[in-house]
Amino acid sequence: MSDILIVDDERDIRELIGDILRDEGFSTRLAANSDECAAAINAEAPGLIILDIWLKDSRMDGIDILKTVKRDNPDIPVVIISGHGNIEIAVAAIKQGAYDFIEKPFNIDQLLVVIRRAMETSRLRRENSELRRRDLTSSEMVGVSAAFRTLKAQLDKVTKSNGRVMLSGPSGSGKEVAARYIHANSARAGGPFVTVSSASIEPERMEEVLFGRETPERGIEPGLLEQAHGGVIYFDEVADMPPGTQSKILRVLVDQTFTRVGGADRVRVDLRVISSTTRNLKAEIAAGRVRQELYDRLNVVPVQVPALEERREDVPELARHFIEYFNKSQGLPLRQISPEAQAVLQTMTWPGNVRQLRNVIERALILGDSTGPIEPRDLPGQEEPAAGEGRIVLGGGLATLPLREARELFEREYLLTQINRFGGNISRTASFVGMERSALHRKLKSLGVATGTKSSGRLVLIEDE
């Protein structure tokens, strides 16, 4: 159980409260002024603070201490006590984020009720933080391909720094997973990871959502920047951020402080910034939609996240990963994938990238047979029945061609599909199709496939590993 920090300038009062709480099984620490309070919090964050409003011989009074605690340790509940209590002080304390307000002389039973409620709130917040740290599914990187290994090597380098990272890549390719991987493997792993969905927040509300607001009616309402204090703020689709907000974010990046909407106090935050985009940001800058200064600040370490098309070798492993994930999270059947289904998955087109693969696997688990392995018939576009035992259905214009042309067209498309499936590795392709490597090269040349080039926008050959 986390302890309770009691801050009161009257020794008798703080010791009395400490004795009462220890009799109830709580662990306590005592502080007489703001300096002792700060030292206690820095040594170890308490589960709760009981704070007197009026502190003699102290650099800061209770309200100032409350502001500092809510800025630097927003998850710690603070209960305010005062011998000079009135409704104005109570309202001021609640507006600044106090959990509750108790007036001296206090009723012991009332004090214990408030303390137990506040400690329960503190426990739930700690558990939520712990669950966020343990939720590694969204930050787990899965793959074996050369493109994946290159990406992971880059990410492993940036986890060791605090530099700003710009993740570029097509929609659904896993940019947020990469951002969460950086966070989970960095010194900030214990802090929050807060996502700013730039495209989904209404432009007129963007500043309020980011910076928070202060109103006489509701007091302080922290924004996403404040919530990310000590951790990572992730700007998803940063090009969709309104131009007016871009200039204000620039100032935050420079001095790590800002003012809430409707407020006057400067709020200090300690953040690491990771951004992502599917767009060509230089073109967006030329069009006047993205500020050059913001791009320069965010693009300290650029990382390209490859499309699934560039890492087809990873498809079977990713599919198995999603099967395990849906089994644990939704109770869907833990099915195998037949070799035929794996081959189909590796040769499908993936305009939606990893997100689309995830959806395909979820659909197959929900609609398919829960006992056997996933088969080609469980996958979209593969549901049509075969023409008969040992036969296939001829598609497109293949059935209208003479035998020689049809055979060449089939061989060409078949071999390109297999090469694409194995990430351009000729040796692995040759082994699968049952040809010598040199014979495969000759066959490709006879079919008009130029080694080392692209055909139909697909990778044909890379150097063997």
N, C-alpha and C positions, 0 to 999 in steps of 0.2 A: 504494500500500500504506500503510495506517495505521501510525503509529510505535509504539514500545514505550517506556513510561515505567518507568525503573528507580529505585526508592526504597530507599536504603540509607544509614545514617549513616556507614559506612566508605567514604571516598573511593576507596581502592584497589579495593575490591570492586565498587562501582558502575561505575568506569571500566573494570575488567577485563571485566565482563559486557557493557558497552557496546561495547568493542573486539571481543569475540568475535562479538556479534550483527551489528555493522557489517560484519565480514569475511564474514558469511553473507548479506549483502545487505539487512539490516534497518535501518531508520532508528530512532534512539533519542534519548531525552531523559533527563536525570538530575535527581534531587531527593534532598536530604539529610534532610528532615524533613516533617512533616505540612503545614506552611504552604507549602513549595515544591511539594509534591505537589498540594495544592488549587489553587494558582495555575496549575500546568501543565495540570491537568484543565479548569479554567475557561477557559484560553486556547484549548485545542482538545482534545476528548476523544480519548485514545489508543486504539489497537486492542487493547492489552494492558498490564497493569501487573504488573511484578515487584516484590514488596513484602517488605521485611525485617520480621520480627515485632518485634525490639527496636530502637528508635530513640532514641539519646541526644539530649538537648537538644531534644526534640520535644513539642509539646502533646498529641499523641495517639500511641499505639503502633500497631503494625501491625493488630491486631484491630479497634481503633476506626476506623482508616482504612478497613479492609475493610468494616465495617458501613456507613460513610458512602457509600462507592462503590456498594455493592449497593443502598442506598436511593435514591440520586440518579441513578446510571448503571448500572442492573442488567444491561445488555447487555455491559459491559466485563469480559472474563475477568481474574481476578486469580490469579497464581501466587505462593504464599507461600514465602519462603526464610528459614532461621534457622540460626544456629550453635549454638543451644541446643535443637535440635529434639528432640521426643519425641512419643510417640503421642498424648498428651493435647492438645498444641498442634495437631498435625495434625488430630485429630478436631474440635477447636474451630474451626479455620479452615475446614474443609470444611462444618461446620454453618452457618457464617456466610455461605457461598456461594462460597468460594474454588474455583477451577478445579482446582488441584492443589497439592501441597506438596513442596518439595525441601529437603533438609538440607545445610548447609555442613559440611565442604568438599564441593562438588558435583562430580560427574563431568560434564565438558563435553558428552559425547555424550548423556548422560541429559538435561541441561539443554536441549539443542537439540531433542531429541525432544518434550519437554513444550511448549517454546515453539512449535514448528511446529504441533502439535495445537491449542494454544490460539489461535494466530493463524488457523488454518483455521476454528475455531469462531467467532471474531470476524468473519471474512469472511462466513460464512454468515448470521450475524445481521444484518450490514449489508445484505446482498443481500435478505434477507427484508423488512427495513424499507423498502428502496427499492422492492421489488415492491409492498408495501402502499401506498406513496405513489403509485405509478404506476397502481394499479388504480382507475381513475376510473369504471369501468362502474357500480359500485354507488352512486356519488355523482352520476351525471349526471342532470340534470333535463331532461325532454323534454316539450314542449307549446307550444301557441300560444293556447289559449283564455283568456278573461278571468279565469276562476277560477285558472288556472295562473299567469298573469302576476301576479295579486295575491299568490299564495302565494310566488312567487319573489322578488318585491319585498320581502316581509317577511323572507324568509330572508337576502337580501343585506344587509339592515340589521343583523341579529343576528350575521352573520359578523364584523363589525367590532368587536364587544364580547366580553367574557368572561362575559356574563350567563347565568344559567340559563334554559333554554328548556323549555317544556312543549308537546309536539306532541299534538294531539287529532285524532281522525278514525277512521272505520270501519276494520275489519280489512282489510288488503291494499291500503290506499290509498296507501302509500308513505311512511310516517312514518320508517322507518329510512333510506330513501334521502334524505329531507330532512335527517335528523340527520347523515348522512355528507357531504351537500353543505355543511352549516354547517362541519363539521370541515375538509373539503378546501379550503375557501376562507378559512380563518381563519389567524391567526398560529401556530396549533398544528398546521398541516397535516403537519409533519414528525414529530409525536408519534404515539403509538398511538391507535387507536379501539377501545375494549373494550366489548362488549355484555354486559349482565346480563339474561338471560332470566328475569325474576322468576317467570313462570308455570311454567317447566320445572324450576326448581331445588327440590329437596325442602326444605320449611321448616326441618327440623332441621339441614340442611347449609348454609343460606344464609349464616350468619355466617362459617363456615369458608371458603366459596367467596369471599366478599367480602373478608374481612380477612386470610386466610391463617392459617397455624398454625405453632407451634413445638413440636417433640417431641424428646426425647433421642435417639430412634432415627433420625429423618430430618432433624433440624435445622430450618432455616427453609424453609417452602414459601410463597412469595408468593401472595396472593390477587389477585382482579381489580382491586381499588383500587390496589394496588401496581403491577400490570402496566400500569395506565393512567396512571402518573405522567408528567407533562409533556404529556398529551394530553387525550382526552375519555373519560368514562365515560357510557355510554348505558343508562339503566334502561328496558328495554322492558316495557310493561304494569306500571307502577309500583304500581298498585292491588293487585297480587297479592303484594306484598312482605309477609312476616309482620310483625305488629304489633311484636314485640320487636326485630326488625331495624330497623324504621322509626325507633325512638328512638335507636338507635346511629348510623344514617346521619345523623340530625339533628346529632349532635355532630361528625361528620366534616365536614358542610357548614359548621359554625360555625368550627372551628379547623383543618381540613385535616390532622388527625392522628388516629391510632387505635392500638390495641394488637392484635397478632395473637392468635388463640385459643391459649391455653397460654403466651403470652409475657408479658414485663414491660416491654420497651422500647417507647417511643412512636415510631411510624413517621410521618414527615411526607410528605405527597403534595401535588403541585400538579396540580389537576384542574379541568376544566370539566365541568359536569354537564348532560346533556340527557336528558329523560324523555319517555315517550309513554304514551298510554292510549286505549282504545276506550270507556271507561266515563264516566259522569257522576260526576266525583270529588266534587262537592258532595253527591250522594246517598250516595256511599260514606262520606263523612265523617259524615253524619247517621246512617248505619247503624253507625258505630263501627269500620269496617274500614280507614279511612285517617285518620291523624293530621292535624288541622288545621294544626299547626306545620310538618309536612313539606310539606303542600300549599303553604303560604305561602312556604316556602323554595324549592321547585322551580318554582312558577308565576310566576316573575319576568317572563318574556316568554311569554305564551300565543300559540300559533300553531295555527290550524285547517287541517288538511290535507283538501281536498275529496274527496268520493267520485268515482269515475269517472263516475257518473251526471251529475254537475255539470260535467263537462268532456269531453263526447262529441266535441267538435271535435278533441281530442287523440288519439282512438283510432287513426286511420290512421298518424300519426307514431309513436306508441308501438309499434304493430305492426311498422313498418319497423325501429324501433330494436331490438326483440327479435329480429327475423330476422337482423340484422347481428351481434347479440350471440351468438346460437346458432351462427351460421356460424363466428365466430372462436373460441368457447370449445369447441364440440363438433364442428365440421366439418359441421354440417347444411347442406343446400342453401341458397344465397343466392337465394331466390325473390322475385318481385314479388307484389303483391296486386292482383287485378283490381278495377276500379271497383265491380262488383257485390258482391264480397266485402267491400270497404270499407264499402259501404252497409249490408250485413248486420251487420258488426261494430259500426257506429255505432248500430244500432237494437236490438241485443241487450240483455237485462238483465244487469247486472254486480254481483250481490250480493257477489262476491269481489273486486271492484274491479280494480286494476292487476295484482295477483297472479294473478287468474283469467284476465285477458287474456294475460298471459305464458304461462300453462299452455296456453291454447287455441292460441297460435301455435306453441309447442313441439310439441304434439300434431299440428298440421297439417303441420309440417316432417318429423316422424318418419314419419307414416302416409301422407302424400299423395304425389302425383306429383312427383318431384324435378326435372323439366324445365320444366314450365309454371308460370304464376302460380297463386297460391292462389285457388281459386274457392269460391263458396258451399257446394258439396257437400263441401268439405274441413272445414267448420266444424260444430261440434256442433249437432244439432237441424235441420240443413239437408240431411241425407243422402237424404230420401225423393225418389223420382223424380218428374218432372213428369208431369201427366196426359196429355200429348200435345203435339204441336207447336202453339205459340201458346196453350196452355191452362195454367191454374193449378188447384191443388187447393183447394177451399173448405174452410176449417176452422171449428171451433166450431159455433155455431148459425146462421152466415150463410146457409147453404143452405136453411134452414127459413123465412126471412123473405120477405115480399113484396118485389118489385123496388125500390120507392121506399125502403122502410126499409133494405133491404140496401145500396142505393147510398149513403144518408146515413151509415149506420154505417161503410161502407168509407171514404168521403171523410173523415169525422171522424178515424178512426184513422190513415188515411194521412197527413193533414195534421199531426196531432199528432206522429206518428212523425218526419216530416221537420223540424218545428220543433224537436223534441227533439234530433234529429241535429245540427242547426246551432246548438245552444246557445241557442235562443230568438231568434235573429236573423231577424226577419221579412223583411228585404230579401234575404238570401241564400236563405231558403226560397222566397220568391216567384220568384227567378231560377231556382232549380233546378226547381220544378214548372211553370214556364212561365206564370206569372200576373203581372199588375201588382200592385204592393204594395197599392194601395187595393182591388183586386178580391179579394185574399186576405183582407184585413180584413173585407170584406163577407161573404165565404164563411164565415169563421170565426164571424162573428156569427150567420149564418143557421143554422149547425150547433150553436148554443148554446155556443160556446167564448168565454168571457169574457176579453178581452184583459187581460194583466197578472195573471192568476190561475193557479192550478195545477189540473190535471185528472188524476185517477188518480195523484196524487202526483208528477207530472212537470212540469217547467218548460214553460210555454206561451209566454211572451213576456217578453223583456227589452228595454230601450231599444236601438235600433240604435246601433252604434258609429260 
